[in-house]
């Protein structure tokens, strides 16, 4: 798993666990994964499988995409219309 994606996952797990009032042990239990497995994910010593990501997402009642998403997504890039580009290049 890409380091940035893994960082996002760890941040989201922490944030969602806090929101639910769950410890990491409770989070692992709710997702049906081992506590050591979650610990390895959180310490970034192991990458989660897609099945594990899906289980965590289900426990938090979010989609897998939401679980992997950055909290602060990059701003949208705006591309000016062709008719406006000449004005910008002046």
N, C-alpha and C positions, 0 to 999 in steps of 0.2 A: 504494500500500500504506500502510495506517495506520502512523504512526510507532512506536507500541508494538509492533505486529506485526513491523515491520522490525527494531526493536531486538532482539526475541526471536530472530528468525532469525539475525542477526549473532552473537549470544551463543552460540546453539546450534551454528552452523557452527564458531566458534572452539573451543568445548568438544569437539565431536566430532572435529575435526581434530587437536587435541592428544591425544585418547584414541587415535586411530589412528597418531599420530606423523607426521602429514602436515603439510607446508608448505602455504601457500595455492596455490602452483603445482601441487603434487601433488594437492591437493583438486580443483582445476579439471580437471586431466587425468583423474582418477578419475571425475568426473561427466560428462566429455565436453563441458565448456563452455569458453569462452575465458577465458584468464587475466585479460584486461582486463574481461570481463563480471563475473567474480567480484570483482575489485577494485572495480568500480563498486557492486556490491551491498554489499560490506563497508564502503565509504565512504559508503554511503547516497545516492549521486548518481543511482542508477537502481534502480527496483523490479524484482524478478525476475518472469519470467513463470511461469505455473503449470507449464509444461514444465520450466523451469529448477529450480524447487523439487522437482519429481518426480525429476529427474536427480540433484540433490544428495542427496535422501533415499535413493535407490537406492544411491548410492556409499557412504553411511554405513550402509546396511542398516537404516534406520528408516522409519517411515511419514512421509508429508508432514505429517500432523498432529503427530507427535512433533517434527519439525524446527521447526515453527512455534510449538510450545507454550512457555509460560514455564517456566523452571526451578523457580520457586517459585509454583505455582498458588495462587490465592486460596483461603482456607479455605472449606469447605462451609458454607452457611447452614443452620442448623437452625430449622425452624418447629415450635413446640410444637403438640401436639394441642389441639383445641378445648376439651376438658375441662380441660386444664392452663392455658389462657390466662387464665382468670379468676383463678387463683392468682398469676400473674405480674403482673397489673394491680393487685393490692392494694397 
